Each structure stands twice: as structure tokens, then as C-alpha cells.
Amino acid sequence: MKLTFTDEQQALRAEVAAFLDEERAAGTFTPRVDNWITGFDRDFSQKLAARGWIGLTWPVKYGGGGRSYVDRLAMTELLLAAGAPLASHWMADRQMGPSILAHGTEAQKERYLPEILAGEATYCIGMSEPDAGSDLAGVRSRAVRDGSGWRITGHKIWTSLAQHSDYIYLLARTDPEAERHAGLSEFIVPLRSEGVTISPINDMSGAHHFNEVFFDEVFVDGDTLMGAEGNGWRQITGQLGYERSGLERVMSAWALFDGLRAEAGENERRREELGGLEAAVRVARLLIFRAAAVADAGRPPDHEAAMAKVFATDIEQKMVEVASQWAGRAGRTGEAFGGHLLAAWQVAPSFSIRGGTNEVLRGIIARRALGL
């Protein structure tokens, strides 16, 4: 597969590049590792929204751009490479909006989509639980009917951006008697609801982007149920294809990778290591664009997304390993690569965990791609 951008995609990239040049000149942001999770800036998201760069793939009927998933990758590649602050809108644009479009009622689309498109609503994802990380079928949080609505009780963990978010897109068990993959449903829960408690989880540097979220008999309206009751597993597996197949899976440590490129110089050993990384990054990029082409053909990328994520996150971790070796040989520590090495080193183990562990994804590849 050879990737060549169309004239229209090249024009979009030129627009994005010019915008980023202006923002950098104005000192709007500083490049950072994991910019799509830790770079939270509502104002920046609203600038992207004003240009139509949120909801780029959504139908024009609902205010979106009506463009392809490949178009979106052509755009987000530049935003990720720049280390721009994307966290405020990223999950809603990438995942929640498409889920609402696929499973929501017309009333839900009219309620939730406009504020996402405007860059005004931040979403976090309520999947993982203390005893059900990669095993989402083991979710214990429950939603019980209460009149016209639901009462939700449970506990979510590793919830990125919950402290900033307006909504949590929540997976809960609505039928405790059903088989473990059945009886699950999805809800959009306002995080300012009575009974919601958000507790920070600080990483080893003291930074706060993870959280625990507790639900104590939280009442939500009936129209917060997304899709069909009991269809949560089917809905969420489709949703995860979009979560796993973006360029963020190989570009979370791009600020560090740029540093490796700058420091390779004429050192033969370094150039050989960098060449291996460059080749692998190009393969990861092709796998990710392939998954987007599947989505454009009308099918959520499933095993294609799993393949892309496994390969890409392995390469991300290799970037950090190579940078650590270069810095160690030179006797450098936290200041190496403009401080990006320390930031990347702290989060690198999570690259192959978040969005589904690589072990789980290899099982998906074996079953769904290879028929084993």
C-alpha cells in the first residue's frame, strides 16, 4: 500500500500547518508528550472547532464536515506531530460523537453533538474498573431502573480527564442475571450529577490526569441510555475500533522522536537505530491509514485496529527505550531531549495497556483475522 494524499487532503494539511505556525509564533502552546491526553486547553479546541476541524468525519446533516476518516488522519497527523493541546475535545471527537451518531436517537444527537462540534463539551470514558481493566465483560457498575430514569452505582478507575470533563460515557450492567457479555448498557452521565465523586490518581511525577470516579445511587434521565438496553457490549466493541486505530497510537511520544532525529547526527550507530525506528513508524502509519480506509468503507475497523495498535505501541515503547540508551551513554538524565525523555519514560508502560492491552489485542487478531 502506497499512501498518497489527494489535492484536497494536501490543501487541508496546508491549512492546518499554517494555523499551527501562527499558534506557535503566538506562544499558544508548548509541545508535549501525550498531548492528546494531557494537553487540555478548551480555547485551543474551540479554535479548531471554528475551522470545522472537530467532527470532520461526521455527516453534514448534524453539523459535521462530511469528510473521510483518511481526511481526519491527514489533519490529526500534523496536530499530533506539533504536540498541540488536543485533550479537551479528543475523546468526544474520536469516539463519543461517532457512537452517538451510530446509536443515539434524533433527540440525543440534537442534544449532545452541537456542543462537541463547538469544542464546548469534554467527555471521559467510563470503562475500566478495579477488577475489570482489560476484561470489560467483568464490569460490575450497575444501573437499575428508577421510574423514568436509572440509578447508577459503581466505581471506575484510570479515567483520564474526569476532573475536567462534563460527561462520562459509561458502561454499566443493567441485567445482572444475563450472561457476562450480555446485560451491559451505555449511558452518558453528567459528571456534575449528585452522587458522583472524582478522586485524583497522581502519577510518579505528581501530575494528575488519571482519576477514580465513584457513583453512589446517581440518578440519570431515561434519555441518557445510549442505544438499546443490553446492547452495550456490541456497541462498545465497535467503538473501540476507532479508539485503537488513530495516529496517537504511534505519535504519543513524537516530541521525543523529533529529539532523536535532531541528535542522531553522523553517528553511525545512532543513525542505524533511528533508521530502524523510521521504517517501523512508516509501517505503523500505513496500518493506521488502512484501518481508516476500512472505516470509510462503512465497517468499524476491528482486527485492523488491533493490528495497528499492537504494532504502533510496540514502536512507541521502542522510541523511549532507544532515547533512554542514548541519554544513558551520554550521562544525561532528566534534561535529556528537552525534558521529553522523562515525560515519555513515565508513561511508556501505558502505551501498550490503554485502549486494550496488546495481549488482548493479539487474541482479537488471532480469532477475528486469522480464524484461530
Backbone hydrogen bonds, N-H to C=O, Kabsch-Sander energy under -0.5 kcal/mol:
donor,donor_aa,acceptor,acceptor_aa,energy
3,L,1,M,-0.5
4,T,2,K,-0.6
10,Q,6,T,-2.6
11,A,7,D,-2.2
12,L,8,E,-2.0
13,R,9,Q,-2.4
14,A,10,Q,-2.2
15,E,11,A,-2.0
16,V,12,L,-2.4
17,A,13,R,-2.8
18,A,14,A,-2.2
19,F,15,E,-2.2
20,L,16,V,-2.5
21,D,17,A,-2.2
22,E,18,A,-2.0
23,E,19,F,-2.3
24,R,20,L,-2.7
25,A,21,D,-2.3
26,A,22,E,-1.7
27,G,24,R,-1.2
28,T,23,E,-2.6
34,D,252,S,-3.0
35,N,32,R,-0.8
37,I,34,D,-2.0
38,T,34,D,-3.1
39,G,34,D,-0.5
39,G,35,N,-0.9
40,F,38,T,-1.6
41,D,39,G,-0.6
45,S,41,D,-2.1
46,Q,42,R,-2.4
47,K,43,D,-1.5
48,L,44,F,-1.9
49,A,45,S,-2.4
50,A,46,Q,-2.0
51,R,47,K,-0.8
51,R,48,L,-0.7
52,G,49,A,-1.9
53,W,48,L,-2.5
58,W,55,G,-1.1
62,Y,59,P,-1.4
63,G,60,V,-2.1
64,G,59,P,-2.2
65,G,55,G,-2.3
66,G,58,W,-2.8
67,R,56,L,-2.6
72,R,68,S,-1.7
73,L,69,Y,-2.1
74,A,70,V,-2.4
75,M,71,D,-1.7
76,T,72,R,-3.3
77,E,73,L,-2.3
78,L,74,A,-0.5
78,L,75,M,-0.9
79,L,75,M,-1.4
80,L,76,T,-2.9
81,A,77,E,-2.1
82,A,78,L,-1.7
83,G,79,L,-0.5
83,G,80,L,-1.1
84,A,79,L,-1.8
86,L,35,N,-1.4
86,L,84,A,-0.9
87,A,35,N,-0.8
87,A,39,G,-2.0
88,S,39,G,-0.6
89,H,86,L,-1.0
90,W,86,L,-1.6
91,M,87,A,-0.5
93,D,89,H,-2.7
94,R,90,W,-2.9
95,Q,91,M,-2.1
96,M,91,M,-2.0
97,G,92,A,-3.1
99,S,95,Q,-1.6
100,I,96,M,-2.5
101,L,97,G,-2.6
102,A,98,P,-2.0
103,H,99,S,-2.6
104,G,100,I,-2.5
109,K,105,T,-2.4
110,E,106,E,-2.4
111,R,107,A,-1.6
112,Y,108,Q,-2.8
113,L,109,K,-1.7
116,I,112,Y,-1.1
117,L,113,L,-2.7
118,A,114,P,-1.5
119,G,116,I,-1.8
120,E,115,E,-2.4
121,A,115,E,-1.2
124,C,167,Y,-2.0
126,G,124,C,-0.5
126,G,169,Y,-2.6
127,M,125,I,-1.0
129,E,132,A,-1.4
132,A,129,E,-1.6
136,L,134,S,-1.3
138,G,135,D,-2.2
139,V,136,L,-1.6
142,R,153,T,-2.8
143,A,173,R,-2.2
144,V,151,R,-2.6
146,D,149,G,-2.6
149,G,146,D,-2.3
150,W,220,V,-2.4
151,R,144,V,-2.8
152,I,150,W,-0.5
152,I,218,V,-2.7
153,T,142,R,-2.4
154,G,215,F,-2.1
156,K,213,V,-3.0
157,I,128,S,-1.9
159,T,211,N,-2.6
160,S,158,W,-1.2
161,L,209,H,-2.1
162,A,159,T,-1.3
164,H,161,L,-1.6
165,S,161,L,-1.4
166,D,122,T,-2.6
167,Y,122,T,-1.8
168,I,189,V,-2.1
169,Y,124,C,-2.6
170,L,168,I,-1.0
170,L,187,F,-3.0
171,L,126,G,-2.3
172,A,170,L,-0.5
172,A,185,S,-2.7
173,R,141,S,-3.6
174,T,172,A,-0.6
174,T,183,G,-2.7
175,D,183,G,-1.7
178,A,175,D,-1.4
182,A,179,E,-2.3
185,S,172,A,-3.1
186,E,226,M,-0.6
187,F,170,L,-2.4
188,I,224,T,-2.0
189,V,168,I,-2.5
189,V,187,F,-0.7
191,L,166,D,-2.2
193,S,190,P,-1.6
196,V,193,S,-1.6
197,T,214,F,-2.2
199,S,197,T,-0.5
199,S,212,E,-3.1
201,I,210,F,-2.2
203,D,207,A,-2.6
206,G,203,D,-2.1
209,H,201,I,-0.6
209,H,207,A,-0.6
210,F,201,I,-0.8
212,E,199,S,-3.1
213,V,156,K,-2.6
214,F,197,T,-3.0
215,F,154,G,-2.8
216,D,195,G,-2.0
217,E,215,F,-0.7
218,V,152,I,-2.7
220,V,150,W,-2.4
222,G,148,S,-0.6
224,T,221,D,-1.7
225,L,222,G,-1.4
226,M,186,E,-3.1
227,G,103,H,-0.6
227,G,225,L,-0.6
231,N,228,A,-2.0
232,G,184,L,-3.3
235,Q,231,N,-2.3
236,I,232,G,-2.9
237,T,233,W,-2.0
238,G,234,R,-1.4
239,Q,235,Q,-2.0
240,L,236,I,-2.3
241,G,237,T,-0.8
241,G,238,G,-0.6
242,Y,238,G,-0.6
242,Y,239,Q,-0.9
243,E,239,Q,-1.4
244,R,240,L,-2.3
245,S,241,G,-0.8
249,R,246,G,-1.7
250,V,247,L,-1.8
251,M,247,L,-1.2
252,S,248,E,-0.7
254,W,251,M,-1.4
256,L,253,A,-0.6
257,F,253,A,-2.0
258,D,254,W,-2.8
259,G,255,A,-1.2
260,L,256,L,-2.0
261,R,257,F,-2.3
262,A,258,D,-2.1
263,E,259,G,-1.8
264,A,260,L,-1.1
267,N,264,A,-1.4
271,R,267,N,-2.7
272,E,268,E,-2.0
273,E,269,R,-2.2
274,L,270,R,-3.0
275,G,271,R,-2.4
276,G,272,E,-1.9
277,L,273,E,-1.9
278,E,274,L,-2.9
279,A,275,G,-2.3
280,A,276,G,-2.0
281,V,277,L,-2.8
282,R,278,E,-1.9
283,V,279,A,-1.7
284,A,280,A,-2.6
285,R,281,V,-2.6
286,L,282,R,-1.9
287,L,283,V,-2.3
288,I,284,A,-2.2
289,F,285,R,-2.5
290,R,286,L,-2.2
291,A,287,L,-1.8
292,A,288,I,-1.8
293,A,289,F,-2.0
294,V,290,R,-1.8
295,A,291,A,-2.0
296,D,292,A,-2.5
297,A,293,A,-1.2
298,G,295,A,-1.7
299,R,294,V,-1.7
306,A,302,D,-2.0
307,M,303,H,-2.6
308,A,304,E,-2.2
309,K,305,A,-2.7
310,V,306,A,-2.4
311,F,307,M,-2.1
312,A,308,A,-2.8
313,T,309,K,-2.7
314,D,310,V,-1.5
315,I,311,F,-1.6
316,E,312,A,-2.3
317,Q,313,T,-2.2
318,K,314,D,-1.7
319,M,315,I,-2.3
320,V,316,E,-1.6
321,E,317,Q,-2.1
322,V,318,K,-2.8
323,A,319,M,-2.5
324,S,320,V,-2.3
325,Q,321,E,-1.9
326,W,322,V,-2.5
327,A,323,A,-2.5
328,G,324,S,-2.6
329,R,325,Q,-2.5
330,A,326,W,-1.4
331,G,328,G,-1.2
332,R,327,A,-2.9
336,A,333,T,-2.0
338,G,335,E,-0.9
339,G,336,A,-1.0
340,H,337,F,-2.0
341,L,336,A,-1.3
343,A,339,G,-1.5
344,A,340,H,-2.6
345,W,341,L,-3.1
346,Q,342,L,-1.7
347,V,343,A,-1.1
348,A,344,A,-2.0
350,S,347,V,-1.6
351,F,347,V,-0.6
351,F,348,A,-1.4
352,S,348,A,-0.5
352,S,349,P,-0.5
353,I,350,S,-1.9
354,R,350,S,-2.4
356,G,353,I,-1.5
358,N,352,S,-1.8
361,L,357,T,-2.4
362,R,358,N,-2.1
363,G,359,E,-1.3
364,I,360,V,-1.7
365,I,361,L,-2.4
366,A,362,R,-2.4
367,R,363,G,-2.5
368,R,364,I,-2.9
369,A,364,I,-0.7
369,A,365,I,-1.4
370,L,365,I,-1.8
372,L,366,A,-2.9
